[in-house]
Amino acid sequence: ELGAPRYEVAEALEKAALEELHSRRPDRVLATNVEFWAAIMLDFAEVPAHMFTSMFTCARTAGWSAHILEQKRTG
């Protein structure tokens, strides 16, 4: 058990949302993306909520930079 204060609520929300989405569009395979769970982990790590967006951006800067360089190279 993780022990994160919002884990159980997040798990229930994820389950309910995926069930609803599947009932509406059974032909589509849907899953919760990493940002959903990243918020739970950042909260558990006591990262202030106002820094969540900055953490998201920092984590993706290398990938975004690589895409920019690739586009410059290949057009």
MMTF fields as JSON, N, C-alpha, C and O atoms, coordinates in Angstrom:
{
  "mmtfVersion": "1.0.0",
  "mmtfProducer": "UNKNOWN",
  "numBonds": 299,
  "numAtoms": 300,
  "numGroups": 75,
  "numChains": 1,
  "numModels": 1,
  "chainsPerModel": [1],
  "groupsPerChain": [75],
  "chainIdList": ["A"],
  "bondAtomList": [4, 2, 8, 6, 12, 10, 16, 14, 20, 18, 24, 22, 28, 26, 32, 30, 36, 34, 40, 38, 44, 42, 48, 46, 52, 50, 56, 54, 60, 58, 64, 62, 68, 66, 72, 70, 76, 74, 80, 78, 84, 82, 88, 86, 92, 90, 96, 94, 100, 98, 104, 102, 108, 106, 112, 110, 116, 114, 120, 118, 124, 122, 128, 126, 132, 130, 136, 134, 140, 138, 144, 142, 148, 146, 152, 150, 156, 154, 160, 158, 164, 162, 168, 166, 172, 170, 176, 174, 180, 178, 184, 182, 188, 186, 192, 190, 196, 194, 200, 198, 204, 202, 208, 206, 212, 210, 216, 214, 220, 218, 224, 222, 228, 226, 232, 230, 236, 234, 240, 238, 244, 242, 248, 246, 252, 250, 256, 254, 260, 258, 264, 262, 268, 266, 272, 270, 276, 274, 280, 278, 284, 282, 288, 286, 292, 290, 296, 294],
  "bondOrderList": [1, 1, 1, 1, 1, 1, 1, 1, 1, 1, 1, 1, 1, 1, 1, 1, 1, 1, 1, 1, 1, 1, 1, 1, 1, 1, 1, 1, 1, 1, 1, 1, 1, 1, 1, 1, 1, 1, 1, 1, 1, 1, 1, 1, 1, 1, 1, 1, 1, 1, 1, 1, 1, 1, 1, 1, 1, 1, 1, 1, 1, 1, 1, 1, 1, 1, 1, 1, 1, 1, 1, 1, 1, 1],
  "groupList": [{"groupName": "GLU", "atomNameList": ["N", "CA", "C", "O"], "elementList": ["N", "C", "C", "O"], "formalChargeList": [0, 0, 0, 0], "bondAtomList": [1, 0, 2, 1, 3, 2], "bondOrderList": [1, 1, 2], "singleLetterCode": "E", "chemCompType": "L-PEPTIDE LINKING"}, {"groupName": "LEU", "atomNameList": ["N", "CA", "C", "O"], "elementList": ["N", "C", "C", "O"], "formalChargeList": [0, 0, 0, 0], "bondAtomList": [1, 0, 2, 1, 3, 2], "bondOrderList": [1, 1, 2], "singleLetterCode": "L", "chemCompType": "L-PEPTIDE LINKING"}, {"groupName": "GLY", "atomNameList": ["N", "CA", "C", "O"], "elementList": ["N", "C", "C", "O"], "formalChargeList": [0, 0, 0, 0], "bondAtomList": [1, 0, 2, 1, 3, 2], "bondOrderList": [1, 1, 2], "singleLetterCode": "G", "chemCompType": "PEPTIDE LINKING"}, {"groupName": "ALA", "atomNameList": ["N", "CA", "C", "O"], "elementList": ["N", "C", "C", "O"], "formalChargeList": [0, 0, 0, 0], "bondAtomList": [1, 0, 2, 1, 3, 2], "bondOrderList": [1, 1, 2], "singleLetterCode": "A", "chemCompType": "L-PEPTIDE LINKING"}, {"groupName": "PRO", "atomNameList": ["N", "CA", "C", "O"], "elementList": ["N", "C", "C", "O"], "formalChargeList": [0, 0, 0, 0], "bondAtomList": [1, 0, 2, 1, 3, 2], "bondOrderList": [1, 1, 2], "singleLetterCode": "P", "chemCompType": "L-PEPTIDE LINKING"}, {"groupName": "ARG", "atomNameList": ["N", "CA", "C", "O"], "elementList": ["N", "C", "C", "O"], "formalChargeList": [0, 0, 0, 0], "bondAtomList": [1, 0, 2, 1, 3, 2], "bondOrderList": [1, 1, 2], "singleLetterCode": "R", "chemCompType": "L-PEPTIDE LINKING"}, {"groupName": "TYR", "atomNameList": ["N", "CA", "C", "O"], "elementList": ["N", "C", "C", "O"], "formalChargeList": [0, 0, 0, 0], "bondAtomList": [1, 0, 2, 1, 3, 2], "bondOrderList": [1, 1, 2], "singleLetterCode": "Y", "chemCompType": "L-PEPTIDE LINKING"}, {"groupName": "VAL", "atomNameList": ["N", "CA", "C", "O"], "elementList": ["N", "C", "C", "O"], "formalChargeList": [0, 0, 0, 0], "bondAtomList": [1, 0, 2, 1, 3, 2], "bondOrderList": [1, 1, 2], "singleLetterCode": "V", "chemCompType": "L-PEPTIDE LINKING"}, {"groupName": "LYS", "atomNameList": ["N", "CA", "C", "O"], "elementList": ["N", "C", "C", "O"], "formalChargeList": [0, 0, 0, 0], "bondAtomList": [1, 0, 2, 1, 3, 2], "bondOrderList": [1, 1, 2], "singleLetterCode": "K", "chemCompType": "L-PEPTIDE LINKING"}, {"groupName": "HIS", "atomNameList": ["N", "CA", "C", "O"], "elementList": ["N", "C", "C", "O"], "formalChargeList": [0, 0, 0, 0], "bondAtomList": [1, 0, 2, 1, 3, 2], "bondOrderList": [1, 1, 2], "singleLetterCode": "H", "chemCompType": "L-PEPTIDE LINKING"}, {"groupName": "SER", "atomNameList": ["N", "CA", "C", "O"], "elementList": ["N", "C", "C", "O"], "formalChargeList": [0, 0, 0, 0], "bondAtomList": [1, 0, 2, 1, 3, 2], "bondOrderList": [1, 1, 2], "singleLetterCode": "S", "chemCompType": "L-PEPTIDE LINKING"}, {"groupName": "ASP", "atomNameList": ["N", "CA", "C", "O"], "elementList": ["N", "C", "C", "O"], "formalChargeList": [0, 0, 0, 0], "bondAtomList": [1, 0, 2, 1, 3, 2], "bondOrderList": [1, 1, 2], "singleLetterCode": "D", "chemCompType": "L-PEPTIDE LINKING"}, {"groupName": "THR", "atomNameList": ["N", "CA", "C", "O"], "elementList": ["N", "C", "C", "O"], "formalChargeList": [0, 0, 0, 0], "bondAtomList": [1, 0, 2, 1, 3, 2], "bondOrderList": [1, 1, 2], "singleLetterCode": "T", "chemCompType": "L-PEPTIDE LINKING"}, {"groupName": "ASN", "atomNameList": ["N", "CA", "C", "O"], "elementList": ["N", "C", "C", "O"], "formalChargeList": [0, 0, 0, 0], "bondAtomList": [1, 0, 2, 1, 3, 2], "bondOrderList": [1, 1, 2], "singleLetterCode": "N", "chemCompType": "L-PEPTIDE LINKING"}, {"groupName": "PHE", "atomNameList": ["N", "CA", "C", "O"], "elementList": ["N", "C", "C", "O"], "formalChargeList": [0, 0, 0, 0], "bondAtomList": [1, 0, 2, 1, 3, 2], "bondOrderList": [1, 1, 2], "singleLetterCode": "F", "chemCompType": "L-PEPTIDE LINKING"}, {"groupName": "TRP", "atomNameList": ["N", "CA", "C", "O"], "elementList": ["N", "C", "C", "O"], "formalChargeList": [0, 0, 0, 0], "bondAtomList": [1, 0, 2, 1, 3, 2], "bondOrderList": [1, 1, 2], "singleLetterCode": "W", "chemCompType": "L-PEPTIDE LINKING"}, {"groupName": "ILE", "atomNameList": ["N", "CA", "C", "O"], "elementList": ["N", "C", "C", "O"], "formalChargeList": [0, 0, 0, 0], "bondAtomList": [1, 0, 2, 1, 3, 2], "bondOrderList": [1, 1, 2], "singleLetterCode": "I", "chemCompType": "L-PEPTIDE LINKING"}, {"groupName": "MET", "atomNameList": ["N", "CA", "C", "O"], "elementList": ["N", "C", "C", "O"], "formalChargeList": [0, 0, 0, 0], "bondAtomList": [1, 0, 2, 1, 3, 2], "bondOrderList": [1, 1, 2], "singleLetterCode": "M", "chemCompType": "L-PEPTIDE LINKING"}, {"groupName": "CYS", "atomNameList": ["N", "CA", "C", "O"], "elementList": ["N", "C", "C", "O"], "formalChargeList": [0, 0, 0, 0], "bondAtomList": [1, 0, 2, 1, 3, 2], "bondOrderList": [1, 1, 2], "singleLetterCode": "C", "chemCompType": "L-PEPTIDE LINKING"}, {"groupName": "GLN", "atomNameList": ["N", "CA", "C", "O"], "elementList": ["N", "C", "C", "O"], "formalChargeList": [0, 0, 0, 0], "bondAtomList": [1, 0, 2, 1, 3, 2], "bondOrderList": [1, 1, 2], "singleLetterCode": "Q", "chemCompType": "L-PEPTIDE LINKING"}],
  "groupTypeList": [0, 1, 2, 3, 4, 5, 6, 0, 7, 3, 0, 3, 1, 0, 8, 3, 3, 1, 0, 0, 1, 9, 10, 5, 5, 4, 11, 5, 7, 1, 3, 12, 13, 7, 0, 14, 15, 3, 3, 16, 17, 1, 11, 14, 3, 0, 7, 4, 3, 9, 17, 14, 12, 10, 17, 14, 12, 18, 3, 5, 12, 3, 2, 15, 10, 3, 9, 16, 1, 0, 19, 8, 5, 12, 2],
  "groupIdList": [1, 2, 3, 4, 5, 6, 7, 8, 9, 10, 11, 12, 13, 14, 15, 16, 17, 18, 19, 20, 21, 22, 23, 24, 25, 26, 27, 28, 29, 30, 31, 32, 33, 34, 35, 36, 37, 38, 39, 40, 41, 42, 43, 44, 45, 46, 47, 48, 49, 50, 51, 52, 53, 54, 55, 56, 57, 58, 59, 60, 61, 62, 63, 64, 65, 66, 67, 68, 69, 70, 71, 72, 73, 74, 75],
  "secStructList": [7, 7, 7, 7, 6, 6, 2, 2, 2, 2, 2, 2, 2, 2, 2, 2, 2, 2, 2, 2, 2, 2, 2, 2, 7, 6, 6, 1, 7, 7, 7, 7, 7, 2, 2, 2, 2, 2, 2, 2, 2, 2, 2, 2, 6, 6, 7, 7, 4, 4, 4, 2, 2, 2, 2, 2, 2, 2, 2, 2, 2, 2, 2, 2, 2, 2, 2, 2, 2, 2, 2, 2, 2, 2, 7],
  "xCoordList": [0.846, 0.0, 0.88, 1.835, 0.548, 1.316, 1.182, 2.175, -0.001, -0.218, -0.385, -0.447, -0.458, -0.676, -2.118, -3.036, -2.327, -3.667, -4.745, -5.913, -4.406, -5.414, -5.418, -6.142, -4.642, -4.509, -5.841, -6.221, -6.541, -7.792, -8.839, -9.56, -8.919, -9.868, -9.477, -10.335, -8.182, -7.707, -7.972, -8.378, -7.745, -7.981, -9.46, -9.798, -10.336, -11.776, -12.203, -13.023, -11.652, -11.965, -11.501, -12.23, -10.288, -9.767, -10.673, -11.024, -11.045, -11.889, -13.237, -13.697, -13.867, -15.176, -15.09, -15.945, -14.057, -13.91, -13.675, -14.276, -12.802, -12.518, -13.733, -13.973, -14.497, -15.723, -16.717, -17.326, -16.878, -17.805, -17.343, -18.141, -16.067, -15.538, -15.684, -16.022, -15.429, -15.568, -17.03, -17.313, -17.951, -19.366, -19.818, -20.692, -19.224, -19.587, -18.887, -19.458, -17.642, -16.845, -16.122, -14.903, -16.843, -16.212, -15.174, -14.346, -15.22, -14.272, -12.902, -11.941, -12.801, -11.531, -10.872, -11.526, -9.573, -8.797, -8.262, -7.479, -8.683, -8.269, -7.587, -7.919, -6.629, -5.938, -5.604, -5.508, -5.433, -5.051, -3.607, -2.745, -3.342, -1.967, -1.145, -1.684, 0.136, 1.059, 0.827, 1.098, 0.336, 0.135, -0.902, -0.807, -1.878, -2.883, -2.211, -2.467, -1.35, -0.68, 0.484, 0.852, 1.068, 2.159, 1.657, 2.37, 0.45, -0.108, -0.232, 0.038, -0.634, -0.747, 0.627, 0.784, 1.616, 2.974, 3.601, 4.259, 3.404, 3.946, 3.309, 3.988, 2.014, 1.329, 1.883, 2.137, 2.07, 2.613, 4.027, 4.416, 4.801, 6.173, 6.202, 7.272, 5.025, 4.866, 5.433, 5.896, 5.388, 5.736, 4.545, 3.41, 4.779, 3.658, 2.877, 3.467, 1.571, 0.704, 1.04, 0.922, 1.456, 1.763, 3.004, 3.282, 3.747, 4.941, 4.685, 5.586, 3.487, 3.197, 3.447, 4.055, 2.983, 3.164, 4.637, 5.075, 5.402, 6.844, 7.517, 8.404, 7.107, 7.68, 7.344, 8.194, 6.122, 5.708, 6.591, 7.088, 6.779, 7.572, 9.022, 9.599, 9.612, 11.013, 11.197, 12.191, 10.247, 10.361, 10.297, 10.775, 9.719, 9.549, 10.457, 10.454, 11.225, 12.064, 13.042, 13.218, 13.675, 14.633, 13.938, 14.465, 12.782, 12.046, 11.586, 11.696, 11.072, 10.649, 11.837, 11.73, 12.97, 14.184, 14.625, 15.017, 14.563, 14.939, 14.028, 14.499, 12.734, 11.804, 12.131, 12.084, 12.459, 12.815, 14.054, 14.085, 15.077, 16.308, 16.051, 16.61, 15.211, 14.882, 14.157, 14.45, 13.216, 12.488, 13.423, 13.281, 14.375, 15.336, 16.199, 16.538, 16.549, 17.387, 16.636, 17.167, 15.41, 14.674, 13.646, 13.14, 13.349, 12.393, 11.016, 10.126],
  "yCoordList": [-1.19, 0.0, 1.238, 1.344, 2.143, 3.372, 4.279, 4.845, 4.421, 5.295, 6.758, 7.62, 7.049, 8.425, 8.809, 8.029, 9.994, 10.361, 10.379, 10.148, 10.636, 10.715, 9.488, 9.465, 8.491, 7.318, 6.595, 6.305, 6.307, 5.548, 6.31, 5.719, 7.617, 8.438, 8.452, 8.325, 8.606, 8.623, 7.289, 7.251, 6.206, 4.879, 4.687, 4.154, 5.123, 5.007, 5.899, 5.495, 7.103, 8.017, 7.446, 7.494, 6.906, 6.297, 5.157, 5.072, 4.296, 3.143, 3.601, 3.095, 4.553, 5.038, 5.717, 5.506, 6.53, 7.237, 6.263, 6.396, 5.287, 4.325, 3.455, 3.12, 3.089, 2.317, 3.13, 2.611, 4.408, 5.271, 5.468, 5.374, 5.738, 5.921, 4.646, 4.704, 3.505, 2.233, 1.971, 1.442, 2.341, 2.119, 3.005, 2.621, 4.187, 5.095, 4.757, 4.911, 4.293, 3.988, 2.662, 2.652, 1.54, 0.236, -0.13, -1.015, 0.55, 0.273, 0.908, 0.569, 1.815, 2.503, 1.945, 1.719, 1.728, 1.3, 2.558, 3.301, 2.789, 3.985, 3.591, 2.579, 4.411, 4.197, 5.556, 6.558, 5.57, 6.795, 7.125, 6.246, 8.395, 8.758, 9.012, 9.08, 9.149, 9.243, 10.505, 10.501, 11.568, 12.797, 12.627, 13.264, 11.778, 11.524, 11.017, 11.522, 10.017, 9.437, 10.288, 10.219, 11.087, 11.977, 12.968, 13.275, 13.463, 14.401, 13.757, 14.404, 12.503, 11.792, 11.641, 11.851, 11.277, 11.083, 12.4, 12.448, 13.465, 14.764, 15.234, 15.787, 15.018, 15.367, 14.544, 15.082, 13.251, 12.361, 12.776, 12.647, 13.278, 13.732, 15.135, 15.694, 15.695, 17.017, 18.144, 19.162, 17.942, 19.022, 19.982, 19.543, 21.274, 22.22, 22.191, 22.116, 22.25, 22.147, 23.191, 22.919, 24.38, 25.423, 25.084, 25.763, 24.052, 23.65, 22.463, 22.061, 21.903, 20.728, 21.005, 20.184, 22.15, 22.468, 22.603, 22.149, 23.226, 23.359, 22.0, 21.768, 21.101, 19.754, 19.024, 18.337, 19.173, 18.572, 19.093, 18.319, 20.412, 21.037, 20.585, 20.236, 20.587, 20.156, 18.719, 18.395, 17.872, 16.461, 16.245, 15.226, 17.181, 17.002, 17.861, 17.725, 18.734, 19.656, 18.931, 19.343, 17.88, 17.146, 16.564, 16.657, 15.978, 15.406, 16.468, 16.291, 17.566, 18.654, 19.201, 19.474, 19.357, 19.853, 18.897, 19.332, 17.61, 16.616, 16.714, 16.597, 16.926, 17.072, 18.316, 18.28, 19.405, 20.64, 20.418, 20.8, 19.799, 19.538, 18.616, 18.816, 17.615, 16.705, 17.447, 17.238, 18.308, 19.08, 20.009, 20.178, 20.604, 21.486, 20.691, 21.175, 19.466, 18.611, 18.086, 18.071, 17.661, 16.967, 17.838, 17.474, 18.971, 19.879, 19.679, 20.381],
  "zCoordList": [0.0, 0.0, 0.0, 0.769, -0.853, -1.009, 0.209, 0.667, 0.725, 1.868, 1.487, 2.363, 0.203, -0.236, 0.092, -0.163, 0.65, 1.122, 0.039, 0.351, -1.182, -2.244, -3.154, -4.149, -2.836, -3.702, -3.907, -5.041, -2.829, -2.942, -3.749, -4.553, -3.537, -4.295, -5.771, -6.645, -6.046, -7.435, -8.117, -9.279, -7.405, -7.972, -8.309, -9.366, -7.407, -7.653, -8.819, -9.644, -8.885, -9.981, -11.314, -12.305, -11.335, -12.558, -13.018, -14.194, -12.098, -12.434, -12.984, -14.008, -12.307, -12.747, -14.113, -14.973, -14.305, -15.581, -16.729, -17.795, -16.512, -17.577, -17.893, -19.053, -16.865, -17.104, -17.932, -18.868, -17.58, -18.321, -19.76, -20.692, -19.938, -21.291, -22.12, -23.302, -21.502, -22.22, -22.595, -23.67, -21.71, -22.031, -23.189, -23.966, -23.301, -24.391, -25.699, -26.779, -25.591, -26.789, -26.603, -26.428, -26.636, -26.407, -27.469, -27.253, -28.607, -29.685, -29.451, -30.141, -28.494, -28.228, -26.979, -25.961, -27.072, -25.906, -25.238, -25.831, -24.015, -23.287, -21.99, -21.372, -21.593, -20.324, -19.723, -20.431, -18.432, -17.746, -18.092, -18.083, -18.399, -18.734, -17.468, -16.363, -17.647, -16.515, -15.679, -14.478, -16.283, -15.519, -14.409, -13.36, -14.643, -13.608, -12.337, -11.244, -12.49, -11.325, -10.842, -9.669, -11.724, -11.306, -10.264, -9.309, -10.436, -9.46, -8.078, -7.066, -8.033, -6.755, -6.114, -4.911, -6.919, -6.395, -5.948, -4.909, -6.719, -6.32, -5.021, -4.156, -4.884, -3.641, -2.479, -1.402, -2.694, -1.662, -1.267, -0.106, -2.244, -1.98, -1.377, -1.137, -1.136, -0.531, -1.39, -0.876, -2.708, -3.63, -3.628, -3.81, -3.428, -3.411, -4.731, -5.809, -4.632, -5.813, -6.871, -8.065, -6.449, -7.434, -8.265, -9.253, -7.883, -8.632, -9.566, -10.302, -9.549, -10.374, -11.861, -12.549, -12.357, -13.775, -14.119, -15.176, -13.232, -13.459, -13.493, -14.314, -12.613, -12.596, -13.901, -14.467, -14.368, -15.636, -16.769, -17.587, -16.808, -17.866, -17.814, -18.843, -16.637, -16.496, -16.973, -17.622, -16.652, -17.01, -18.524, -19.022, -19.245, -20.688, -21.554, -22.778, -20.942, -21.705, -22.622, -23.768, -22.158, -23.003, -24.234, -25.342, -24.05, -25.178, -26.163, -27.377, -25.638, -26.517, -27.303, -28.499, -26.619, -27.284, -28.386, -29.469, -28.115, -29.124, -30.342, -31.473, -30.128, -31.249, -32.073, -33.303, -31.401, -32.108, -32.967, -34.137, -32.378, -33.128, -34.317, -35.396, -34.12, -35.215, -36.34, -37.518, -35.972, -36.982, -37.757, -38.968, -37.048, -37.727, -38.706, -39.785, -38.314, -39.156, -40.373, -41.484, -40.155, -41.22, -41.936, -42.998, -41.354, -42.006, -41.607, -42.088]
}
